Amino acid sequence: MNSHRSLFAIACRAAALSFLMVGPASLLQAQQGASSAPTVQAPLLLASESASASIASAAYSSSSSSSDSDAAADSGTRFNLLDSSQPPPRRYGRPSYAGGNTNADGSRKYTFMGGFGFTLPVGDTHVYETPSWGFQFGGGRNYNKIFGLIAQFDYDHFGLQNNTINNQSYLYNLGCSSASLNAGTCGVSYLGGNNHVWSFTLNPTFTLPTSGTWGAYTVVGAGFYHKVTNFTEPQTGYYFDPYFGTVPYQANQNIDHYTSNAFGVNGGFGITYKFSQFASERLYMEVRYVLILNQQRYGLTVADSQTAPYGSTSNPGGTYNGTNYYPQNSNRTTYIPVKFGLRF
């Protein structure tokens, strides 16, 4: 009986000792495992995403034969939910330019131009006049990339045909004897002349839509035209030179001139070239047709000088009492100016 009690006491002491040894070791192992394990943060899901994930997990666990299309639909649903959280895309319209010198479409509000070239008389004007030179300049307002309005000054110079000079010499020498002509006391001996037209016009301009460095435009215009024809003759003048004293010289002097004021119209087209696609300066070449609506004034011509009421074959121009010896200046005038210049 005593031996059984001794064995039971020994067994109890061994069990207590085993518990004391195993408990701390287990606690130490648990602490080391917790410190060495990687930290995993739980994903932050929206409520809608968490619900979708729970539903998809339940559906997958309930049936292992779910189709790929169901999975793709579930993925698409989550993608759309994510997109719905983003702001809608902005819509951009045409750019608006707020500068004081630009229009809403980006074109310059103000434009200027200047050019030089030659002028070709056409029609009846070519019978009396010859080609010569001219220039122009102006400025105005562009209302958009297509339409603009330019106020413009033009000056176009012309020479006179030989027949015009000869006929005019004949008229100026009417009533002069050969002796007085040779003595230079009557009539003219070396007649010359020229013609010019200057004008102020308003010109609507339409620029054709183009891309690149080349462009084109059409233009029409109307305004006031002033036409002048001068007849000249060499005259001797004098000037004083401090070394040579009084020195004679010869220069053409106007002996007669005629003017005509009238309303006129013009129209034409031009091409432009700019040095780069973004440059505002452009070289231009322009061709127009000009019509001046002069009012006819009657006067003496070579044909009329030998018929009544201005004269006869025996007394040409003898009965003409007027002063208009060049009525052709008031004929309707037509010409083509061709100009080259710069627009900006």
C-alpha positions, 0 to 999 in steps of 0.5 A, spaced: 500 500 500 505 504 501 509 502 495 503 504 491 502 511 494 510 512 492 509 511 485 503 515 484 507 521 488 513 520 483 508 520 477 505 527 479 511 530 480 514 528 473 507 531 470 508 537 473 515 538 471 513 536 464 508 542 464 513 547 467 518 545 461 513 545 455 509 551 457 515 557 456 518 553 450 511 554 446 510 561 448 517 563 446 516 559 439 509 563 438 513 570 439 518 568 434 513 566 429 509 572 430 515 577 429 518 573 423 511 573 419 510 578 414 505 584 415 499 583 410 495 589 410 488 588 408 485 591 402 481 597 403 474 595 399 468 599 397 462 597 400 460 595 393 466 591 391 466 587 398 459 585 396 461 583 389 467 579 392 462 576 397 457 574 392 462 571 387 466 567 392 459 564 394 457 563 387 464 559 386 464 555 392 457 553 391 459 550 384 465 548 381 462 548 374 461 556 373 463 558 366 468 563 364 463 568 361 460 569 368 467 570 371 469 575 365 462 579 367 464 579 374 471 582 372 467 587 368 462 589 373 468 591 378 472 595 372 466 599 371 465 600 378 472 603 379 471 607 373 464 610 376 468 613 381 472 618 376 470 624 374 467 625 367 472 627 361 472 634 360 469 636 353 473 642 349 470 646 344 473 651 339 479 655 342 477 663 345 482 668 344 482 674 349 487 678 346 485 685 344 488 685 337 485 678 335 479 675 333 475 669 336 478 665 331 485 667 332 486 672 326 489 678 327 484 684 327 488 689 323 491 688 317 496 693 313 499 692 306 503 696 301 506 694 294 509 697 287 508 694 280 506 696 273 500 698 270 497 696 263 491 700 260 486 696 256 480 697 251 479 704 249 484 707 254 490 703 251 489 707 244 491 713 248 496 711 253 502 706 254 503 702 260 507 704 266 508 704 274 504 704 280 504 703 287 499 702 293 498 702 300 492 701 305 490 698 312 483 696 315 480 691 319 479 683 319 473 680 322 475 673 321 480 669 317 475 669 311 473 677 311 476 683 311 475 691 309 481 695 307 481 702 306 486 703 300 490 709 296 493 707 289 497 711 284 498 709 277 502 712 272 501 712 264 505 714 258 502 717 252 502 714 245 506 717 239 499 718 236 496 722 242 502 726 242 502 728 234 495 729 234 495 734 240 501 737 237 497 738 231 491 742 235 496 746 239 499 749 232 492 750 229 492 757 226 500 758 226 504 760 220 510 756 218 515 762 219 512 763 226 513 755 228 520 755 226 521 762 230 518 758 236 513 764 237 507 760 236 505 753 237 509 747 240 515 744 237 517 738 242 511 736 246 511 731 251 506 728 256 503 723 261 497 721 265 496 718 272 490 716 276 490 716 284 484 713 288 481 712 295 477 706 295 474 701 300 475 694 298 472 688 301 477 682 301 475 674 302 481 670 304 480 663 301 481 657 306 488 654 305 493 650 309 501 651 309 505 657 306 501 659 300 494 662 300 490 666 295 484 671 296 479 675 292 478 682 292 473 687 290 472 695 291 469 702 289 471 709 291 473 716 288 478 716 282 482 722 280 485 722 273 490 727 270 493 728 263 499 733 263 502 736 256 509 738 257 514 742 253 522 743 254 523 750 257 530 753 259 531 755 266 537 758 270 540 756 277 546 760 280 552 756 282 557 759 286 563 757 282 560 758 275 555 763 276 548 763 272 547 756 269 542 755 264 538 748 264 532 745 260 526 741 264 519 739 262 514 744 264 507 743 264 503 747 258 496 744 259 493 739 263 486 736 264 482 733 270 476 728 271 473 726 277 469 720 277 466 714 281 470 707 279 470 700 281 475 694 281 476 687 282 481 681 282 485 676 286 491 675 289 496 670 291 500 670 298 506 667 301 509 667 308 515 664 310 513 660 315 506 657 317 505 661 323 508 668 320 503 673 320 507 677 314 506 675 307 508 677 300 503 678 295 502 678 288 495 682 286 492 683 279 485 687 278 481 690 273 479 697 274 473 701 271 472 708 272 466 711 270 468 718 267 463 723 264 464 725 257 466 732 256 466 734 249 472 738 246 476 739 240 479 733 236 483 732 230 477 729 226 472 735 229 477 740 227 475 740 220 468 739 220 462 744 223 461 747 228 469 747 229 472 748 223 472 746 216 478 743 211 480 750 209 480 753 216 481 747 221 478 749 228 477 756 226 470 756 229 472 753 236 472 757 242 473 752 247 479 750 251 478 743 251 483 740 246 483 733 249 476 730 251 479 723 251 481 725 258 474 724 260 473 717 256 471 711 261 478 709 263 480 701 264 486 698 266 489 692 269 494 694 275 499 688 277 502 689 284 507 686 288 508 687 296 507 685 303 501 684 307 501 684 315 
